[in-house]
Amino acid sequence: METCTRGWAEGDENLYYLDGAGMFGDEDQDACTVDHTHPNDLGFYRMAQRIRPILYNILEGIK
């Protein structure tokens, strides 16, 4: 977050921050990794569900 804050302060308008804390959703988070660190298929799927709408807005120029 510090890096993003500094970049924004320096005028970088193409810098985005996405908090990873909720990437796996609210249910069955333990089923989303192979070792409580690295995502498995379900983990990557849930990450994609969260990232896709944000990335879409960025690419479409919607802030």
All heavy atoms as a GROMACS GRO file, in nm:
protein
  505
    1MET      N    1   0.082  -0.118   0.000
    1MET     CA    2   0.000   0.000   0.000
    1MET      C    3   0.087   0.125   0.000
    1MET      O    4   0.049   0.224  -0.062
    1MET     CB    5  -0.094  -0.003   0.121
    1MET     CG    6  -0.194   0.105   0.121
    1MET     SD    7  -0.308   0.082  -0.017
    1MET     CE    8  -0.395   0.230  -0.017
    2GLU      N    9   0.200   0.119   0.068
    2GLU     CA   10   0.290   0.234   0.072
    2GLU      C   11   0.336   0.272  -0.069
    2GLU      O   12   0.344   0.390  -0.104
    2GLU     CB   13   0.411   0.207   0.159
    2GLU     CG   14   0.382   0.203   0.306
    2GLU     CD   15   0.506   0.172   0.388
    2GLU    OE1   16   0.615   0.219   0.350
    2GLU    OE2   17   0.493   0.102   0.488
    3THR      N   18   0.368   0.171  -0.148
    3THR     CA   19   0.414   0.195  -0.285
    3THR      C   20   0.305   0.264  -0.366
    3THR      O   21   0.332   0.360  -0.439
    3THR     CB   22   0.455   0.064  -0.352
    3THR    OG1   23   0.560   0.005  -0.275
    3THR    CG2   24   0.502   0.086  -0.493
    4CYS      N   25   0.182   0.217  -0.353
    4CYS     CA   26   0.071   0.279  -0.426
    4CYS      C   27   0.049   0.423  -0.380
    4CYS      O   28   0.031   0.512  -0.462
    4CYS     CB   29  -0.056   0.198  -0.407
    4CYS     SG   30  -0.057   0.045  -0.500
    5THR      N   31   0.049   0.444  -0.251
    5THR     CA   32   0.028   0.578  -0.197
    5THR      C   33   0.134   0.675  -0.249
    5THR      O   34   0.103   0.787  -0.289
    5THR     CB   35   0.028   0.576  -0.043
    5THR    OG1   36  -0.074   0.486   0.001
    5THR    CG2   37   0.001   0.713   0.015
    6ARG      N   38   0.258   0.630  -0.251
    6ARG     CA   39   0.367   0.714  -0.301
    6ARG      C   40   0.348   0.741  -0.451
    6ARG      O   41   0.364   0.852  -0.498
    6ARG     CB   42   0.502   0.648  -0.276
    6ARG     CG   43   0.620   0.735  -0.314
    6ARG     CD   44   0.755   0.679  -0.274
    6ARG     NE   45   0.775   0.540  -0.314
    6ARG     CZ   46   0.783   0.437  -0.229
    6ARG    NH1   47   0.775   0.455  -0.100
    6ARG    NH2   48   0.803   0.315  -0.274
    7GLY      N   49   0.312   0.637  -0.526
    7GLY     CA   50   0.290   0.654  -0.669
    7GLY      C   51   0.177   0.751  -0.700
    7GLY      O   52   0.189   0.835  -0.789
    8TRP      N   53   0.068   0.740  -0.626
    8TRP     CA   54  -0.043   0.834  -0.646
    8TRP      C   55   0.000   0.977  -0.614
    8TRP      O   56  -0.036   1.070  -0.684
    8TRP     CB   57  -0.163   0.794  -0.561
    8TRP     CG   58  -0.225   0.664  -0.601
    8TRP    CD1   59  -0.241   0.616  -0.728
    8TRP    CD2   60  -0.280   0.565  -0.515
    8TRP    NE1   61  -0.303   0.492  -0.725
    8TRP    CE2   62  -0.328   0.459  -0.595
    8TRP    CE3   63  -0.294   0.554  -0.378
    8TRP    CZ2   64  -0.388   0.345  -0.543
    8TRP    CZ3   65  -0.354   0.440  -0.325
    8TRP    CH2   66  -0.401   0.338  -0.407
    9ALA      N   67   0.075   0.991  -0.505
    9ALA     CA   68   0.123   1.124  -0.465
    9ALA      C   69   0.214   1.185  -0.572
    9ALA      O   70   0.218   1.306  -0.590
    9ALA     CB   71   0.196   1.118  -0.332
   10GLU      N   72   0.285   1.098  -0.645
   10GLU     CA   73   0.375   1.144  -0.750
   10GLU      C   74   0.304   1.161  -0.884
   10GLU      O   75   0.367   1.190  -0.985
   10GLU     CB   76   0.493   1.048  -0.763
   10GLU     CG   77   0.583   1.049  -0.640
   10GLU     CD   78   0.692   0.944  -0.646
   10GLU    OE1   79   0.702   0.872  -0.747
   10GLU    OE2   80   0.768   0.934  -0.547
   11GLY      N   81   0.173   1.138  -0.886
   11GLY     CA   82   0.094   1.163  -1.005
   11GLY      C   83   0.069   1.044  -1.096
   11GLY      O   84   0.019   1.060  -1.207
   12ASP      N   85   0.101   0.923  -1.052
   12ASP     CA   86   0.076   0.805  -1.135
   12ASP      C   87  -0.073   0.774  -1.136
   12ASP      O   88  -0.130   0.731  -1.036
   12ASP     CB   89   0.154   0.685  -1.081
   12ASP     CG   90   0.151   0.566  -1.176
   12ASP    OD1   91   0.062   0.560  -1.262
   12ASP    OD2   92   0.238   0.478  -1.161
   13GLU      N   93  -0.137   0.796  -1.248
   13GLU     CA   94  -0.281   0.772  -1.261
   13GLU      C   95  -0.314   0.631  -1.309
   13GLU      O   96  -0.430   0.595  -1.320
   13GLU     CB   97  -0.342   0.876  -1.354
   13GLU     CG   98  -0.330   1.017  -1.302
   13GLU     CD   99  -0.391   1.119  -1.395
   13GLU    OE1  100  -0.463   1.079  -1.489
   13GLU    OE2  101  -0.366   1.239  -1.374
   14ASN      N  102  -0.213   0.554  -1.341
   14ASN     CA  103  -0.235   0.418  -1.389
   14ASN      C  104  -0.183   0.315  -1.289
   14ASN      O  105  -0.133   0.210  -1.326
   14ASN     CB  106  -0.166   0.398  -1.524
   14ASN     CG  107  -0.234   0.479  -1.631
   14ASN    OD1  108  -0.355   0.470  -1.647
   14ASN    ND2  109  -0.158   0.558  -1.702
   15LEU      N  110  -0.200   0.345  -1.162
   15LEU     CA  111  -0.157   0.257  -1.055
   15LEU      C  112  -0.281   0.218  -0.976
   15LEU      O  113  -0.358   0.303  -0.933
   15LEU     CB  114  -0.057   0.330  -0.965
   15LEU     CG  115   0.006   0.253  -0.852
   15LEU    CD1  116   0.086   0.134  -0.906
   15LEU    CD2  117   0.098   0.345  -0.773
   16TYR      N  118  -0.301   0.088  -0.958
   16TYR     CA  119  -0.422   0.039  -0.893
   16TYR      C  120  -0.384  -0.053  -0.778
   16TYR      O  121  -0.285  -0.126  -0.787
   16TYR     CB  122  -0.509  -0.036  -0.994
   16TYR     CG  123  -0.546   0.050  -1.111
   16TYR    CD1  124  -0.465   0.054  -1.224
   16TYR    CD2  125  -0.659   0.130  -1.107
   16TYR    CE1  126  -0.497   0.137  -1.331
   16TYR    CE2  127  -0.691   0.212  -1.214
   16TYR     CZ  128  -0.610   0.215  -1.326
   16TYR     OH  129  -0.641   0.296  -1.430
   17TYR      N  130  -0.463  -0.050  -0.674
   17TYR     CA  131  -0.439  -0.135  -0.557
   17TYR      C  132  -0.558  -0.227  -0.540
   17TYR      O  133  -0.672  -0.183  -0.537
   17TYR     CB  134  -0.420  -0.049  -0.432
   17TYR     CG  135  -0.399  -0.131  -0.307
   17TYR    CD1  136  -0.277  -0.188  -0.280
   17TYR    CD2  137  -0.504  -0.153  -0.219
   17TYR    CE1  138  -0.257  -0.264  -0.166
   17TYR    CE2  139  -0.485  -0.229  -0.106
   17TYR     CZ  140  -0.362  -0.284  -0.079
   17TYR     OH  141  -0.342  -0.360   0.032
   18LEU      N  142  -0.530  -0.354  -0.527
   18LEU     CA  143  -0.634  -0.453  -0.504
   18LEU      C  144  -0.595  -0.531  -0.380
   18LEU      O  145  -0.493  -0.601  -0.378
   18LEU     CB  146  -0.646  -0.547  -0.624
   18LEU     CG  147  -0.748  -0.657  -0.616
   18LEU    CD1  148  -0.889  -0.599  -0.600
   18LEU    CD2  149  -0.743  -0.743  -0.740
   19ASP      N  150  -0.672  -0.517  -0.274
   19ASP     CA  151  -0.644  -0.584  -0.148
   19ASP      C  152  -0.672  -0.734  -0.164
   19ASP      O  153  -0.781  -0.774  -0.202
   19ASP     CB  154  -0.731  -0.526  -0.038
   19ASP     CG  155  -0.696  -0.577   0.100
   19ASP    OD1  156  -0.611  -0.668   0.111
   19ASP    OD2  157  -0.752  -0.525   0.198
   20GLY      N  158  -0.572  -0.814  -0.137
   20GLY     CA  159  -0.585  -0.958  -0.154
   20GLY      C  160  -0.649  -1.031  -0.038
   20GLY      O  161  -0.670  -1.152  -0.045
   21ALA      N  162  -0.683  -0.960   0.068
   21ALA     CA  163  -0.735  -1.025   0.189
   21ALA      C  164  -0.864  -1.103   0.163
   21ALA      O  165  -0.886  -1.208   0.224
   21ALA     CB  166  -0.756  -0.922   0.299
   22GLY      N  167  -0.948  -1.058   0.075
   22GLY     CA  168  -1.076  -1.125   0.051
   22GLY      C  169  -1.082  -1.202  -0.079
   22GLY      O  170  -1.190  -1.233  -0.128
   23MET      N  171  -0.969  -1.233  -0.136
   23MET     CA  172  -0.965  -1.297  -0.267
   23MET      C  173  -1.041  -1.430  -0.275
   23MET      O  174  -1.096  -1.462  -0.379
   23MET     CB  175  -0.821  -1.325  -0.310
   23MET     CG  176  -0.752  -1.213  -0.376
   23MET     SD  177  -0.827  -1.166  -0.531
   23MET     CE  178  -0.762  -1.003  -0.538
   24PHE      N  179  -1.042  -1.505  -0.166
   24PHE     CA  180  -1.105  -1.637  -0.171
   24PHE      C  181  -1.250  -1.635  -0.126
   24PHE      O  182  -1.314  -1.740  -0.116
   24PHE     CB  183  -1.027  -1.738  -0.087
   24PHE     CG  184  -0.888  -1.765  -0.136
   24PHE    CD1  185  -0.786  -1.790  -0.046
   24PHE    CD2  186  -0.857  -1.766  -0.271
   24PHE    CE1  187  -0.657  -1.817  -0.090
   24PHE    CE2  188  -0.729  -1.792  -0.316
   24PHE     CZ  189  -0.629  -1.817  -0.225
   25GLY      N  190  -1.304  -1.518  -0.100
   25GLY     CA  191  -1.443  -1.509  -0.056
   25GLY      C  192  -1.458  -1.537   0.092
   25GLY      O  193  -1.359  -1.541   0.167
   26ASP      N  194  -1.580  -1.559   0.134
   26ASP     CA  195  -1.610  -1.577   0.276
   26ASP      C  196  -1.628  -1.723   0.317
   26ASP      O  197  -1.618  -1.755   0.435
   26ASP     CB  198  -1.737  -1.499   0.312
   26ASP     CG  199  -1.719  -1.350   0.293
   26ASP    OD1  200  -1.608  -1.300   0.314
   26ASP    OD2  201  -1.818  -1.284   0.255
   27GLU      N  202  -1.656  -1.810   0.222
   27GLU     CA  203  -1.684  -1.950   0.256
   27GLU      C  204  -1.574  -2.042   0.208
   27GLU      O  205  -1.521  -2.026   0.098
   27GLU     CB  206  -1.817  -1.992   0.194
   27GLU     CG  207  -1.936  -1.918   0.249
   27GLU     CD  208  -2.066  -1.965   0.185
   27GLU    OE1  209  -2.069  -2.076   0.128
   27GLU    OE2  210  -2.163  -1.891   0.193
   28ASP      N  211  -1.540  -2.139   0.289
   28ASP     CA  212  -1.447  -2.246   0.253
   28ASP      C  213  -1.313  -2.195   0.201
   28ASP      O  214  -1.257  -2.247   0.105
   28ASP     CB  215  -1.509  -2.340   0.150
   28ASP     CG  216  -1.637  -2.404   0.200
   28ASP    OD1  217  -1.640  -2.442   0.319
   28ASP    OD2  218  -1.731  -2.418   0.122
   29GLN      N  219  -1.259  -2.094   0.266
   29GLN     CA  220  -1.131  -2.038   0.223
   29GLN      C  221  -1.020  -2.142   0.229
   29GLN      O  222  -0.929  -2.141   0.145
   29GLN     CB  223  -1.094  -1.917   0.309
   29GLN     CG  224  -1.184  -1.800   0.289
   29GLN     CD  225  -1.151  -1.686   0.383
   29GLN    OE1  226  -1.077  -1.702   0.479
   29GLN    NE2  227  -1.206  -1.570   0.355
   30ASP      N  228  -1.028  -2.232   0.326
   30ASP     CA  229  -0.924  -2.334   0.339
   30ASP      C  230  -0.923  -2.433   0.223
   30ASP      O  231  -0.824  -2.502   0.201
   30ASP     CB  232  -0.938  -2.408   0.472
   30ASP     CG  233  -1.073  -2.476   0.489
   30ASP    OD1  234  -1.172  -2.427   0.430
   30ASP    OD2  235  -1.081  -2.576   0.562
   31ALA      N  236  -1.030  -2.438   0.147
   31ALA     CA  237  -1.038  -2.528   0.032
   31ALA      C  238  -0.977  -2.465  -0.094
   31ALA      O  239  -0.972  -2.528  -0.199
   31ALA     CB  240  -1.182  -2.566   0.004
   32CYS      N  241  -0.928  -2.342  -0.082
   32CYS     CA  242  -0.878  -2.268  -0.198
   32CYS      C  243  -0.727  -2.277  -0.217
   32CYS      O  244  -0.673  -2.218  -0.311
   32CYS     CB  245  -0.918  -2.121  -0.187
   32CYS     SG  246  -1.096  -2.096  -0.201
   33THR      N  247  -0.658  -2.348  -0.128
   33THR     CA  248  -0.513  -2.359  -0.140
   33THR      C  249  -0.469  -2.504  -0.124
   33THR      O  250  -0.541  -2.585  -0.068
   33THR     CB  251  -0.440  -2.275  -0.033
   33THR    OG1  252  -0.465  -2.330   0.096
   33THR    CG2  253  -0.482  -2.130  -0.037
   34VAL      N  254  -0.349  -2.531  -0.173
   34VAL     CA  255  -0.295  -2.666  -0.156
   34VAL      C  256  -0.217  -2.680  -0.027
   34VAL      O  257  -0.201  -2.790   0.023
   34VAL     CB  258  -0.206  -2.706  -0.277
   34VAL    CG1  259  -0.289  -2.717  -0.402
   34VAL    CG2  260  -0.092  -2.608  -0.296
   35ASP      N  261  -0.170  -2.566   0.027
   35ASP     CA  262  -0.085  -2.572   0.147
   35ASP      C  263  -0.106  -2.450   0.236
   35ASP      O  264  -0.017  -2.410   0.307
   35ASP     CB  265   0.062  -2.583   0.108
   35ASP     CG  266   0.106  -2.469   0.017
   35ASP    OD1  267   0.026  -2.377  -0.009
   35ASP    OD2  268   0.222  -2.472  -0.028
   36HIS      N  269  -0.224  -2.392   0.229
   36HIS     CA  270  -0.259  -2.270   0.303
   36HIS      C  271  -0.182  -2.148   0.255
   36HIS      O  272  -0.180  -2.046   0.322
   36HIS     CB  273  -0.242  -2.289   0.454
   36HIS     CG  274  -0.326  -2.400   0.508
   36HIS    ND1  275  -0.463  -2.391   0.515
   36HIS    CD2  276  -0.294  -2.523   0.553
   36HIS    CE1  277  -0.512  -2.503   0.565
   36HIS    NE2  278  -0.411  -2.585   0.588
   37THR      N  279  -0.115  -2.160   0.141
   37THR     CA  280  -0.043  -2.047   0.082
   37THR      C  281  -0.067  -2.037  -0.068
   37THR      O  282  -0.104  -1.932  -0.118
   37THR     CB  283   0.109  -2.061   0.106
   37THR    OG1  284   0.133  -2.066   0.246
   37THR    CG2  285   0.185  -1.944   0.047
   38HIS      N  286  -0.047  -2.146  -0.140
   38HIS     CA  287  -0.055  -2.146  -0.286
   38HIS      C  288  -0.194  -2.187  -0.333
   38HIS      O  289  -0.244  -2.293  -0.294
   38HIS     CB  290   0.051  -2.240  -0.344
   38HIS     CG  291   0.190  -2.199  -0.307
   38HIS    ND1  292   0.254  -2.246  -0.196
   38HIS    CD2  293   0.273  -2.112  -0.366
   38HIS    CE1  294   0.373  -2.191  -0.187
   38HIS    NE2  295   0.388  -2.108  -0.290
   39PRO      N  296  -0.256  -2.105  -0.420
   39PRO     CA  297  -0.391  -2.135  -0.467
   39PRO      C  298  -0.398  -2.263  -0.550
   39PRO      O  299  -0.305  -2.295  -0.624
   39PRO     CB  300  -0.427  -2.015  -0.555
   39PRO     CG  301  -0.329  -1.909  -0.521
   39PRO     CD  302  -0.207  -1.977  -0.473
   40ASN      N  303  -0.509  -2.332  -0.537
   40ASN     CA  304  -0.539  -2.446  -0.624
   40ASN      C  305  -0.639  -2.398  -0.730
   40ASN      O  306  -0.661  -2.278  -0.744
   40ASN     CB  307  -0.592  -2.564  -0.542
   40ASN     CG  308  -0.718  -2.529  -0.463
   40ASN    OD1  309  -0.788  -2.434  -0.494
   40ASN    ND2  310  -0.746  -2.606  -0.359
   41ASP      N  311  -0.701  -2.490  -0.802
   41ASP     CA  312  -0.796  -2.451  -0.907
   41ASP      C  313  -0.910  -2.365  -0.852
   41ASP      O  314  -0.946  -2.264  -0.912
   41ASP     CB  315  -0.854  -2.574  -0.976
   41ASP     CG  316  -0.753  -2.647  -1.061
   41ASP    OD1  317  -0.643  -2.592  -1.085
   41ASP    OD2  318  -0.781  -2.761  -1.102
   42LEU      N  319  -0.966  -2.406  -0.739
   42LEU     CA  320  -1.075  -2.328  -0.680
   42LEU      C  321  -1.025  -2.190  -0.638
   42LEU      O  322  -1.094  -2.090  -0.659
   42LEU     CB  323  -1.133  -2.401  -0.558
   42LEU     CG  324  -1.243  -2.328  -0.482
   42LEU    CD1  325  -1.363  -2.300  -0.572
   42LEU    CD2  326  -1.284  -2.406  -0.358
   43GLY      N  327  -0.907  -2.184  -0.580
   43GLY     CA  328  -0.851  -2.055  -0.540
   43GLY      C  329  -0.831  -1.961  -0.657
   43GLY      O  330  -0.867  -1.843  -0.651
   44PHE      N  331  -0.775  -2.013  -0.767
   44PHE     CA  332  -0.755  -1.929  -0.885
   44PHE      C  333  -0.889  -1.886  -0.945
   44PHE      O  334  -0.904  -1.773  -0.993
   44PHE     CB  335  -0.671  -2.002  -0.990
   44PHE     CG  336  -0.525  -1.999  -0.961
   44PHE    CD1  337  -0.455  -2.116  -0.937
   44PHE    CD2  338  -0.454  -1.879  -0.956
   44PHE    CE1  339  -0.320  -2.114  -0.910
   44PHE    CE2  340  -0.319  -1.876  -0.930
   44PHE     CZ  341  -0.252  -1.994  -0.906
   45TYR      N  342  -0.988  -1.975  -0.940
   45TYR     CA  343  -1.120  -1.940  -0.992
   45TYR      C  344  -1.181  -1.825  -0.911
   45TYR      O  345  -1.231  -1.728  -0.968
   45TYR     CB  346  -1.211  -2.062  -0.987
   45TYR     CG  347  -1.353  -2.032  -1.025
   45TYR    CD1  348  -1.388  -2.007  -1.157
   45TYR    CD2  349  -1.454  -2.028  -0.928
   45TYR    CE1  350  -1.519  -1.978  -1.192
   45TYR    CE2  351  -1.584  -1.998  -0.962
   45TYR     CZ  352  -1.616  -1.974  -1.095
   45TYR     OH  353  -1.746  -1.944  -1.129
   46ARG      N  354  -1.173  -1.835  -0.780
   46ARG     CA  355  -1.230  -1.729  -0.696
   46ARG      C  356  -1.153  -1.598  -0.712
   46ARG      O  357  -1.212  -1.490  -0.709
   46ARG     CB  358  -1.233  -1.773  -0.550
   46ARG     CG  359  -1.339  -1.881  -0.528
   46ARG     CD  360  -1.365  -1.901  -0.384
   46ARG     NE  361  -1.465  -2.003  -0.361
   46ARG     CZ  362  -1.491  -2.052  -0.242
   46ARG    NH1  363  -1.426  -2.010  -0.135
   46ARG    NH2  364  -1.583  -2.145  -0.228
   47MET      N  365  -1.022  -1.608  -0.729
   47MET     CA  366  -0.943  -1.487  -0.752
   47MET      C  367  -0.987  -1.421  -0.884
   47MET      O  368  -1.004  -1.299  -0.890
   47MET     CB  369  -0.794  -1.522  -0.758
   47MET     CG  370  -0.737  -1.560  -0.624
   47MET     SD  371  -0.571  -1.633  -0.633
   47MET     CE  372  -0.478  -1.498  -0.702
   48ALA      N  373  -1.007  -1.501  -0.985
   48ALA     CA  374  -1.050  -1.449  -1.115
   48ALA      C  375  -1.187  -1.381  -1.104
   48ALA      O  376  -1.210  -1.277  -1.166
   48ALA     CB  377  -1.054  -1.560  -1.218
   49GLN      N  378  -1.276  -1.440  -1.024
   49GLN     CA  379  -1.407  -1.379  -1.004
   49GLN      C  380  -1.397  -1.240  -0.942
   49GLN      O  381  -1.474  -1.151  -0.975
   49GLN     CB  382  -1.494  -1.467  -0.914
   49GLN     CG  383  -1.547  -1.591  -0.982
   49GLN     CD  384  -1.633  -1.672  -0.887
   49GLN    OE1  385  -1.592  -1.702  -0.774
   49GLN    NE2  386  -1.753  -1.705  -0.932
   50ARG      N  387  -1.303  -1.220  -0.854
   50ARG     CA  388  -1.286  -1.091  -0.787
   50ARG      C  389  -1.210  -0.991  -0.875
   50ARG      O  390  -1.239  -0.873  -0.872
   50ARG     CB  391  -1.210  -1.109  -0.656
   50ARG     CG  392  -1.278  -1.203  -0.561
   50ARG     CD  393  -1.326  -1.131  -0.440
   50ARG     NE  394  -1.376  -1.228  -0.344
   50ARG     CZ  395  -1.491  -1.216  -0.283
   50ARG    NH1  396  -1.566  -1.113  -0.306
   50ARG    NH2  397  -1.532  -1.308  -0.199
   51ILE      N  398  -1.111  -1.041  -0.948
   51ILE     CA  399  -1.026  -0.952  -1.027
   51ILE      C  400  -1.093  -0.908  -1.157
   51ILE      O  401  -1.076  -0.795  -1.202
   51ILE     CB  402  -0.890  -1.020  -1.056
   51ILE    CG1  403  -0.813  -1.039  -0.926
   51ILE    CG2  404  -0.808  -0.940  -1.156
   51ILE    CD1  405  -0.690  -1.127  -0.939
   52ARG      N  406  -1.169  -0.996  -1.219
   52ARG     CA  407  -1.226  -0.969  -1.351
   52ARG      C  408  -1.303  -0.838  -1.361
   52ARG      O  409  -1.276  -0.756  -1.449
   52ARG     CB  410  -1.315  -1.084  -1.396
   52ARG     CG  411  -1.364  -1.062  -1.538
   52ARG     CD  412  -1.502  -1.126  -1.561
   52ARG     NE  413  -1.558  -1.086  -1.686
   52ARG     CZ  414  -1.625  -0.974  -1.708
   52ARG    NH1  415  -1.642  -0.887  -1.612
   52ARG    NH2  416  -1.675  -0.945  -1.825
   53PRO      N  417  -1.400  -0.811  -1.272
   53PRO     CA  418  -1.474  -0.685  -1.288
   53PRO      C  419  -1.387  -0.562  -1.268
   53PRO      O  420  -1.406  -0.459  -1.335
   53PRO     CB  421  -1.584  -0.692  -1.181
   53PRO     CG  422  -1.551  -0.806  -1.093
   53PRO     CD  423  -1.452  -0.893  -1.163
   54ILE      N  424  -1.290  -0.570  -1.180
   54ILE     CA  425  -1.200  -0.457  -1.157
   54ILE      C  426  -1.112  -0.435  -1.279
   54ILE      O  427  -1.097  -0.323  -1.327
   54ILE     CB  428  -1.116  -0.482  -1.030
   54ILE    CG1  429  -1.208  -0.488  -0.908
   54ILE    CG2  430  -1.010  -0.374  -1.014
   54ILE    CD1  431  -1.144  -0.544  -0.784
   55LEU      N  432  -1.055  -0.543  -1.331
   55LEU     CA  433  -0.969  -0.534  -1.449
   55LEU      C  434  -1.049  -0.484  -1.570
   55LEU      O  435  -1.001  -0.401  -1.647
   55LEU     CB  436  -0.905  -0.669  -1.479
   55LEU     CG  437  -0.807  -0.675  -1.594
   55LEU    CD1  438  -0.691  -0.579  -1.570
   55LEU    CD2  439  -0.756  -0.816  -1.612
   56TYR      N  440  -1.170  -0.531  -1.584
   56TYR     CA  441  -1.256  -0.486  -1.693
   56TYR      C  442  -1.274  -0.334  -1.688
   56TYR      O  443  -1.261  -0.265  -1.789
   56TYR     CB  444  -1.391  -0.557  -1.686
   56TYR     CG  445  -1.489  -0.508  -1.790
   56TYR    CD1  446  -1.483  -0.554  -1.921
   56TYR    CD2  447  -1.586  -0.415  -1.758
   56TYR    CE1  448  -1.572  -0.508  -2.017
   56TYR    CE2  449  -1.676  -0.368  -1.853
   56TYR     CZ  450  -1.668  -0.416  -1.982
   56TYR     OH  451  -1.755  -0.370  -2.076
   57ASN      N  452  -1.304  -0.282  -1.568
   57ASN     CA  453  -1.323  -0.138  -1.554
   57ASN      C  454  -1.196  -0.061  -1.585
   57ASN      O  455  -1.200   0.046  -1.647
   57ASN     CB  456  -1.372  -0.103  -1.412
   57ASN     CG  457  -1.515  -0.142  -1.390
   57ASN    OD1  458  -1.591  -0.161  -1.484
   57ASN    ND2  459  -1.552  -0.156  -1.265
   58ILE      N  460  -1.081  -0.114  -1.544
   58ILE     CA  461  -0.954  -0.048  -1.573
   58ILE      C  462  -0.932  -0.043  -1.723
   58ILE      O  463  -0.896   0.061  -1.779
   58ILE     CB  464  -0.838  -0.120  -1.502
   58ILE    CG1  465  -0.847  -0.100  -1.351
   58ILE    CG2  466  -0.703  -0.071  -1.555
   58ILE    CD1  467  -0.754  -0.188  -1.271
   59LEU      N  468  -0.952  -0.154  -1.790
   59LEU     CA  469  -0.927  -0.161  -1.934
   59LEU      C  470  -1.027  -0.077  -2.014
   59LEU      O  471  -0.995  -0.029  -2.122
   59LEU     CB  472  -0.928  -0.306  -1.981
   59LEU     CG  473  -0.815  -0.393  -1.927
   59LEU    CD1  474  -0.835  -0.538  -1.968
   59LEU    CD2  475  -0.681  -0.341  -1.973
   60GLU      N  476  -1.146  -0.061  -1.961
   60GLU     CA  477  -1.247   0.021  -2.028
   60GLU      C  478  -1.232   0.169  -1.994
   60GLU      O  479  -1.307   0.252  -2.045
   60GLU     CB  480  -1.387  -0.028  -1.990
   60GLU     CG  481  -1.423  -0.163  -2.049
   60GLU     CD  482  -1.432  -0.158  -2.200
   60GLU    OE1  483  -1.491  -0.063  -2.256
   60GLU    OE2  484  -1.378  -0.252  -2.264
   61GLY      N  485  -1.140   0.201  -1.904
   61GLY     CA  486  -1.117   0.340  -1.867
   61GLY      C  487  -1.213   0.395  -1.764
   61GLY      O  488  -1.226   0.516  -1.749
   62ILE      N  489  -1.281   0.306  -1.692
   62ILE     CA  490  -1.375   0.349  -1.589
   62ILE      C  491  -1.301   0.347  -1.456
   62ILE      O  492  -1.243   0.247  -1.418
   62ILE     CB  493  -1.496   0.253  -1.580
   62ILE    CG1  494  -1.564   0.244  -1.716
   62ILE    CG2  495  -1.591   0.296  -1.471
   62ILE    CD1  496  -1.667   0.133  -1.726
   63LYS      N  497  -1.304   0.459  -1.386
   63LYS     CA  498  -1.237   0.464  -1.255
   63LYS      C  499  -1.338   0.476  -1.145
   63LYS      O  500  -1.442   0.523  -1.156
   63LYS     CB  501  -1.138   0.578  -1.249
   63LYS     CG  502  -1.020   0.552  -1.338
   63LYS     CD  503  -0.910   0.649  -1.307
   63LYS     CE  504  -0.789   0.612  -1.390
   63LYS     NZ  505  -0.673   0.686  -1.356
   0.00000   0.00000   0.00000
